Amino acid sequence: MKSMAHRITGRIANERNARVDKSILVEDDPVSSEIAHAFRNAEDEEFEDGMESQFARNLSSLVERHGDGAIEGIGKLIVDGNWGSLVAAEALGCLGRMENPATRLRRRNVLQEALNSPSIVVRDAAVLGLAEVNDFWHSG
């Protein structure tokens, strides 16, 4: 019987190597186009715990400029499963860490929706993101 760590590591490797058909994306407005572009660029980025990624900086900038509209677009890409689990997890972590009170409720909703993901990596990131959103809310 495989250990839990081995099963999780295997799942992460499988999710990392999964190819997702992104041709289904609809980029009918400038905000959606910017979000899709940020997600596409993130596919080639290496994410490291404790380090802010370029992808996270791009998402933060989008949210600062477009507010809940950006959160809605980011959430749709994550929840629809249009991107690999590692990119989705990085996006969820970014949503959790943002210090933007105006978008807090929408970010929390996206994080809660991600708890239903079939990906253990995405669900884990959603739990961590929710903890950070709630910590910020209670300390601020």
C-alpha positions in Angstrom: 0.0 0.0 0.0 1.3 3.4 -1.0 1.9 6.0 1.7 -0.3 9.1 1.8 2.7 11.3 0.9 3.5 9.1 -2.1 -0.2 9.3 -3.3 -0.3 13.1 -2.9 3.1 13.5 -4.6 1.9 11.3 -7.5 -1.3 13.4 -7.8 0.7 16.6 -7.9 2.9 15.2 -10.6 -0.1 14.1 -12.6 -1.8 17.5 -12.2 1.4 19.3 -13.1 1.7 17.3 -16.4 -2.0 17.5 -17.3 -2.8 19.5 -20.4 -5.9 21.6 -20.3 -7.7 22.8 -23.4 -7.7 26.6 -23.1 -9.3 27.1 -26.4 -12.7 27.3 -24.6 -11.7 30.6 -22.9 -13.9 33.5 -23.8 -12.0 36.8 -23.9 -14.9 39.1 -24.7 -13.8 42.0 -22.6 -10.4 43.7 -21.7 -10.4 42.5 -18.1 -11.0 38.9 -19.1 -8.3 39.2 -21.7 -5.8 40.5 -19.2 -6.7 37.8 -16.7 -6.3 35.0 -19.3 -3.0 36.5 -20.4 -1.7 36.5 -16.8 -2.8 32.8 -16.4 -1.1 31.8 -19.7 2.1 33.5 -18.6 1.9 31.7 -15.2 2.1 28.3 -16.9 5.8 28.8 -17.5 6.6 30.2 -14.1 8.0 28.2 -11.2 6.2 28.9 -7.9 8.2 28.9 -4.6 6.7 28.9 -1.1 7.4 32.2 0.7 8.3 34.1 -2.5 5.8 36.3 -4.3 5.5 35.2 -7.9 5.2 37.5 -11.0 1.8 35.9 -11.5 0.7 37.0 -8.0 1.9 40.5 -8.7 0.0 40.5 -11.9 -3.2 39.3 -10.2 -2.9 41.8 -7.4 -2.5 44.6 -10.0 -5.6 43.4 -11.9 -7.6 43.4 -8.7 -6.4 46.9 -7.7 -7.4 48.2 -11.1 -10.7 46.3 -11.7 -11.9 45.2 -8.2 -14.6 42.6 -8.0 -14.7 42.3 -11.8 -11.2 40.9 -11.7 -12.0 38.6 -8.8 -15.0 37.2 -10.7 -12.9 36.5 -13.8 -10.1 34.9 -11.8 -12.6 32.8 -9.9 -14.3 31.6 -13.1 -11.0 30.4 -14.5 -10.2 28.6 -11.3 -13.6 27.0 -10.6 -14.1 26.0 -14.3 -10.8 24.0 -14.1 -9.4 25.7 -17.2 -5.8 25.8 -15.7 -3.4 23.4 -14.1 -3.7 22.8 -10.4 -0.4 24.6 -9.6 -1.5 27.8 -11.4 -4.9 27.7 -9.7 -3.3 27.1 -6.3 -1.0 30.1 -6.8 -4.0 32.2 -7.7 -5.9 31.1 -4.7 -3.0 31.8 -2.4 -2.8 35.3 -3.9 -6.5 35.9 -3.4 -6.0 34.9 0.3 -3.0 37.1 0.9 -4.4 40.3 -0.8 -5.0 43.2 1.6 -7.9 44.6 -0.3 -11.0 45.0 2.0 -13.2 46.1 -0.9 -12.9 42.7 -2.6 -12.8 40.5 0.6 -16.3 39.0 0.3 -15.9 38.2 -3.4 -12.4 36.7 -2.8 -13.8 34.6 0.1 -16.6 33.3 -2.1 -14.1 32.2 -4.8 -11.9 30.5 -2.2 -15.0 28.7 -0.8 -16.1 27.5 -4.3 -12.6 26.1 -4.9 -13.1 23.8 -1.9 -15.2 21.7 -4.3 -12.4 21.2 -6.7 -11.5 17.6 -7.7 -7.8 18.6 -7.2 -6.3 18.1 -3.7 -3.8 20.8 -4.5 -6.5 23.3 -5.3 -8.6 22.4 -2.3 -5.5 22.8 0.0 -4.7 26.2 -1.5 -8.4 27.2 -0.9 -8.2 26.2 2.7 -5.0 28.2 3.2 -6.4 31.2 1.4 -9.5 31.2 3.5 -7.4 31.2 6.6 -5.5 34.2 5.4 -8.6 36.1 4.3 -10.1 35.5 7.7 -6.9 36.4 9.6 -6.6 39.7 7.7 -10.3 40.5 8.3 -10.0 39.9 12.1 -6.7 41.7 12.5 -7.5 44.7 10.3 
